[in-house]
Amino acid sequence: MFKFIRVPRPALRRLSKAAAVATALVVMAPAQASLTNINAFLTCRHAQLTEFPGTIVDAAIATPQLSTLVSLVVAADLTGALSGKGPLTVFAPTNDAFAKVPAPLLDLIGSDPTLLTKVLTYHVTTRNADPRRSLIPSQVPSLQGQNLFLAFGAEGATVNQSVASCKGVKTTNGTVWLIDSVLLPQFK
């Protein structure tokens, strides 16, 4: 059986105002976070691509922070494929991204041409893939065969677990997006 307690009217008003303020704060916090994310999304999405008058390989060679990637592409004999007809999209790990890979793993990948080719082709798709445009996560097939997952979240534009630069480089045969980590396919 319930027993009702009589609350004086002034106390009830104070309680109602406090409840209204608390509710407003709870409701507004996620809305503010979402608004911030939408603003970041729009800013990133509208960043202009840099135009480069050569191929993806030419652009990578001209970018000092991609020297590790360039040396691996040469070692895997992929320069011809990445200089060919597009459109190609390359998610290019920077030198700093390769530095995050444990040395024994990087040595293993670099010493096995088949494994190296699988890892590098996992960074390439034959589609015009723009990670800045994916508020709803999407996927694109890589040249290696497995899918890459594109999204825009709290970290910004992402490809799998890597954060992509908002400013890509448009070349004569595709687009290059700098990413902050090396993408590794699932090995079977």
VOGU-3710 file (C-alpha; in Angstrom, 3 decimals, decimal comma):
1> mfkfirvprp> 0,000/0,000/0,000  1,336/3,461/-0,936  1,249/6,398/1,347  1,296/9,870/-0,190  3,366/12,573/1,435  2,256/16,132/1,143  5,087/18,417/-0,107  4,672/22,164/0,448  4,110/24,057/-2,806  7,361/26,211/-2,682
11> alrrlskaaa> 9,477/23,079/-2,129  7,683/21,371/-5,014  8,479/24,302/-7,335  12,177/24,222/-6,367  12,256/20,472/-6,925  10,547/20,833/-10,340  13,014/23,544/-11,447  15,996/21,447/-10,338  14,625/18,418/-12,192  14,049/20,526/-15,334
21> vatalvvmap> 17,631/21,897/-15,243  19,111/18,425/-14,658  17,062/16,986/-17,529  18,126/19,812/-19,846  21,799/19,250/-19,025  21,518/15,512/-19,660  19,721/16,064/-22,965  21,992/18,892/-24,154  25,351/17,203/-23,457  25,041/14,548/-26,202
31> aqasltnina> 23,484/17,105/-28,549  26,469/19,430/-28,016  28,903/16,561/-28,621  27,003/15,615/-31,786  27,020/19,226/-32,971  30,792/19,402/-32,436  31,231/16,170/-34,407  29,007/17,471/-37,230  31,050/20,682/-37,394  34,299/18,662/-37,513
41> fltcrhaqlt> 32,781/16,430/-40,197  31,729/19,400/-42,343  35,093/21,135/-41,937  36,984/17,963/-42,864  34,630/17,061/-45,715  35,016/20,454/-47,372  38,825/20,565/-47,175  40,133/20,966/-50,710  42,245/18,207/-52,208  45,784/19,125/-53,210
51> efpgtivdaa> 46,315/18,686/-56,962  49,502/16,855/-57,994  50,452/16,666/-61,703  51,845/13,112/-61,576  50,793/9,604/-60,567  50,252/8,215/-57,097  53,840/6,893/-57,107  55,185/10,298/-58,203  53,248/11,994/-55,383  54,531/9,476/-52,824
61> iatpqlstlv> 58,132/9,974/-53,972  57,682/13,753/-53,678  56,389/13,410/-50,090  59,266/12,983/-47,598  56,982/11,565/-44,886  56,191/8,601/-47,199  59,786/7,450/-47,807  59,298/4,154/-45,918  56,170/3,368/-47,950  57,975/4,213/-51,192
71> slvvaadltg> 60,872/1,874/-50,370  58,435/-0,955/-49,586  56,434/-0,346/-52,778  59,688/-0,549/-54,783  60,726/-3,724/-52,915  57,339/-5,334/-53,682  57,602/-4,272/-57,351  54,267/-2,419/-57,186  55,379/0,874/-58,778  53,972/-0,118/-62,173
81> alsgkgpltv> 50,594/-1,111/-60,748  50,314/2,089/-58,713  51,362/4,212/-61,699  48,835/2,615/-64,033  45,346/3,575/-65,028  43,026/4,521/-62,195  41,047/5,459/-60,433  42,950/4,167/-57,443  42,729/5,266/-53,843  45,774/4,689/-51,641
91> faptndafak> 45,643/4,978/-47,869  49,299/5,801/-47,295  50,883/5,143/-43,891  53,427/7,793/-42,972  56,951/7,085/-41,729  55,622/7,664/-38,189  52,940/5,022/-38,818  55,584/2,477/-39,821  57,609/3,419/-36,728  54,663/2,235/-34,584
101> vpaplldlig> 54,889/-1,295/-36,010  57,032/-3,551/-33,792  60,422/-4,080/-35,467  60,155/-7,913/-35,612  56,790/-7,659/-37,396  58,052/-5,026/-39,832  61,144/-7,174/-40,541  58,913/-10,205/-41,155  56,665/-8,291/-43,557  59,621/-6,738/-45,375
111> sdptlltkvl> 61,462/-10,038/-45,761  58,572/-11,978/-47,322  57,611/-10,609/-50,780  54,206/-12,320/-50,753  53,347/-11,011/-47,309  54,626/-7,528/-48,211  52,439/-7,459/-51,329  49,381/-8,522/-49,309  49,954/-5,792/-46,721  50,595/-3,059/-49,302
121> tyhvttrnad> 47,668/-3,989/-51,578  45,413/-3,917/-48,503  46,014/-0,133/-48,524  44,673/0,283/-52,087  41,210/0,205/-53,644  40,152/0,659/-57,274  37,343/2,955/-56,203  37,192/6,655/-55,459  37,077/6,163/-51,697  36,863/9,281/-49,543
131> prrslipsqv> 36,988/8,523/-45,791  35,739/12,050/-45,017  32,308/11,333/-46,468  31,285/8,372/-44,322  29,140/9,472/-41,387  27,535/6,076/-41,753  30,316/3,462/-41,799  30,874/1,952/-45,234  33,235/-0,565/-46,724  35,254/-0,803/-49,920
141> pslqgqnlfl> 37,161/-3,776/-51,280  40,959/-3,543/-51,220  43,193/-4,864/-53,994  44,304/-7,515/-51,501  40,718/-8,820/-51,406  39,530/-7,936/-47,907  37,342/-4,928/-47,168  38,434/-1,608/-45,716  36,027/0,155/-43,371  35,554/3,914/-43,748
151> afgaegatvn> 33,839/6,100/-41,170  33,841/9,529/-39,584  33,787/9,468/-35,796  35,131/11,257/-32,759  38,718/10,839/-34,033  37,843/12,211/-37,472  37,974/10,385/-40,796  39,047/6,775/-40,304  40,073/3,773/-42,376  39,758/0,707/-40,169
161> qsvasckgvk> 41,532/1,815/-36,972  43,655/4,499/-38,678  42,915/8,211/-38,687  43,097/9,724/-42,166  44,140/13,235/-43,041  41,287/15,515/-44,060  43,306/16,773/-46,995  43,992/14,212/-49,688  46,196/14,493/-52,754  44,524/14,176/-56,156
171> ttngtvwlid> 46,863/12,698/-58,770  46,460/11,796/-62,434  45,434/8,234/-61,560  43,748/8,540/-58,173  43,878/9,934/-54,671  46,275/9,514/-51,757  45,136/9,846/-48,124  47,779/9,941/-45,396  46,946/7,658/-42,456  48,500/7,395/-39,011
181> svllpqfk> 48,954/3,620/-38,774  49,701/0,625/-40,961  46,642/-1,397/-41,990  47,079/-5,126/-41,537  44,749/-7,584/-43,239  43,576/-10,701/-41,472  46,074/-13,434/-42,179  44,704/-16,898/-42,879
//
